């Protein structure tokens, strides 16, 4: 059992692993640690107030929520890229895959 544990510690984490992107001590995630995160729920408010805002208001609320999700995903890819560059990893296929997976994970999650 100890051999398996020591071997797993030596392996590089998968590109989509949260451990790929260390959190800086004072770093604030704009989309997740601020009030902006509530924009992701705009469609819920739109649906709740459908009777008052009409179909175009509901459509606008979905546009706001979708814009938030896409923006957050792009931002997560950017942060991953920035951290990997800081660590000296640039240009390789592995680096590009990690950035793509961080972006995709955020989009799907």
C-alpha positions as CSV (number, residue, x, y, z in Angstrom):
1,X,0.0,0.0,0.0
2,X,2.9,2.4,0.8
3,X,4.4,1.8,-2.7
4,X,1.2,2.9,-4.4
5,X,1.0,6.0,-2.2
6,X,4.6,7.1,-2.9
7,X,4.2,6.5,-6.6
8,X,1.0,8.5,-6.8
9,X,2.8,11.5,-5.1
10,X,5.5,11.4,-7.8
11,X,3.0,11.7,-10.6
12,X,2.0,15.0,-12.1
13,X,-1.6,16.0,-11.5
14,X,-4.1,15.7,-14.4
15,X,-4.5,19.0,-16.3
16,X,-7.9,19.6,-14.9
17,X,-6.9,19.1,-11.3
18,X,-7.6,22.0,-8.9
19,X,-4.1,21.6,-7.6
20,X,-2.8,22.9,-10.9
21,X,-3.9,26.4,-10.0
22,X,-2.6,27.4,-6.6
23,X,-4.5,30.2,-4.9
24,X,-2.4,33.2,-4.0
25,X,-2.8,34.2,-0.4
26,X,-4.3,37.6,-1.2
27,X,-5.8,36.8,-4.6
28,X,-9.4,37.6,-5.1
29,X,-11.3,35.7,-7.8
30,X,-13.4,38.5,-9.4
31,X,-16.1,36.1,-10.5
32,X,-16.3,33.9,-7.4
33,X,-15.3,36.0,-4.4
34,X,-17.2,39.2,-5.2
35,X,-20.9,40.2,-5.6
36,X,-20.4,39.7,-9.3
37,X,-21.1,36.0,-8.7
38,X,-24.8,36.7,-8.3
39,X,-25.0,37.5,-12.0
40,X,-24.8,33.8,-12.6
41,X,-28.2,33.5,-11.0
42,X,-29.8,36.3,-13.1
43,X,-31.9,33.8,-15.1
44,X,-33.4,32.5,-11.9
45,X,-34.6,36.1,-11.0
46,X,-35.8,36.5,-14.5
47,X,-37.9,33.4,-14.3
48,X,-39.2,34.4,-10.9
49,X,-40.4,37.7,-12.2
50,X,-41.6,36.6,-15.6
51,X,-45.1,37.9,-15.0
52,X,-43.7,41.4,-14.4
53,X,-40.9,41.6,-16.9
54,X,-42.2,39.6,-19.8
55,X,-40.5,37.3,-22.2
56,X,-37.9,39.8,-23.3
57,X,-36.9,40.5,-19.7
58,X,-36.5,36.7,-19.1
59,X,-34.4,36.5,-22.3
60,X,-32.2,39.3,-21.1
61,X,-31.7,37.6,-17.7
62,X,-30.5,34.5,-19.5
63,X,-28.1,36.6,-21.6
64,X,-26.7,38.1,-18.4
65,X,-26.3,34.7,-16.7
66,X,-24.7,33.2,-19.9
67,X,-22.4,36.1,-20.2
68,X,-21.3,35.6,-16.6
69,X,-20.6,31.9,-17.2
70,X,-18.6,32.5,-20.4
71,X,-16.6,35.4,-18.8
72,X,-15.8,33.3,-15.7
73,X,-14.6,30.5,-17.9
74,X,-12.3,32.7,-19.9
75,X,-11.0,34.3,-16.7
76,X,-10.2,30.9,-15.2
77,X,-8.2,30.0,-18.3
78,X,-6.4,33.3,-18.1
79,X,-5.5,32.8,-14.4
80,X,-4.3,29.3,-15.2
81,X,-2.1,30.7,-18.0
82,X,-0.7,33.4,-15.7
83,X,0.2,30.9,-13.0
84,X,1.8,28.5,-15.4
85,X,3.8,31.3,-16.9
86,X,4.9,32.4,-13.5
87,X,6.1,28.8,-12.8
88,X,8.1,28.8,-16.1
89,X,5.8,26.6,-18.1
90,X,5.1,28.1,-21.5
91,X,4.2,27.0,-25.0
92,X,4.2,23.2,-24.5
93,X,1.2,21.1,-25.5
94,X,0.8,20.1,-21.8
95,X,0.6,23.8,-20.8
96,X,-2.0,24.5,-23.5
97,X,-4.0,21.4,-22.4
98,X,-4.0,22.6,-18.8
99,X,-5.3,26.0,-19.8
100,X,-8.0,24.5,-22.0
101,X,-9.0,22.0,-19.3
102,X,-9.3,24.8,-16.7
103,X,-11.4,26.8,-19.0
104,X,-13.6,23.8,-19.9
105,X,-14.0,22.8,-16.3
106,X,-15.2,26.2,-15.3
107,X,-17.6,26.3,-18.2
108,X,-19.1,22.9,-17.4
109,X,-19.1,23.3,-13.7
